[in-house]
């Protein structure tokens, strides 16, 4: 059946997206510099169409923002804003966790399914990949959904969308991915036992550990971006 999709173009666009996203996460793209399709296409040795697709996708994911002169530039992460968003995230998730435990059986049924899914993930730890942030978000979103509070889930999703670009730094090493999986399972085990104090502590530590890793990566990336801005090739 002809779907009407240009598979080659889609593949090229996805490849351009992954390569450009990797450069941003590594801090190789200068802060504030206007990103030009032609230069990026030349740098990546591809045509401008997949570059345009990649730029639009990265903008939608908040890795890029609009440049005053048109086009895009890398979104400069603010450590202060990051910390504030993590504080909001922690408050929402910890409240949701308490509400889930108080809710009882209805919440536990949902969390048992989530526990089994993450046991399957633990059986074969995924390779480092920034896209794993989406799987991690799903875990935390479903943990919140067990509370039965829809508005809580909406607000948590908004926060997660804002910190997603920097949180991708937390999934770039196998050790961090393995630690994340273990922590998720420990949180679920305590929650399923209805051990509110233990689950609260585990979730709080888990979010703080993630924040520490992300902040360190963001500071390093910022320093590299500033060096690139001063002396690197034009984009």
C-alpha angles and dihedrals in degrees: 000000000000109000093186090236122130099229094188091053092047091051092048091049092050091048091050090048093052094046095047092044089052091053091051093049091049091053093243095128113078122240117253096007116133109244112226121203094216095052093046091048089052092047093049092038094233136110124276096248097070089042089055090050091049093050092051092050093048090049091052089052092049095245086118135035133196117281115226090236093049133275122050144303133190113277105245107226115226114212090206093053090044091055092049092050091049089052090054091046092051093048092050096045096045092049090048091050092054090047091051093053091047090050091062126189098012090058095041092057090057093045094049089060091048090049092054091050092053092046086058091050090049091056089069114020110218121241117257110283131153088222089070086081086080092056089048091050089052090055094052093042093053091045087057093044089060087070089069090228108128095186091055089055092050093052093045091052090053091053092046091052091053095050096037096099093055094037088062085076088070093068102053099098131053092227092058092047092050091048091050092052092049091048092049091053092047091051091050093046092053092045093050088051085052088236096155097178093048095044091047092052094046094049092045092050091045093055092044092051090051091049092051092051093046095047092051091049093046093051090049092048092048092053091050092047091053091051090049090050093054100044113003129105120280120269 
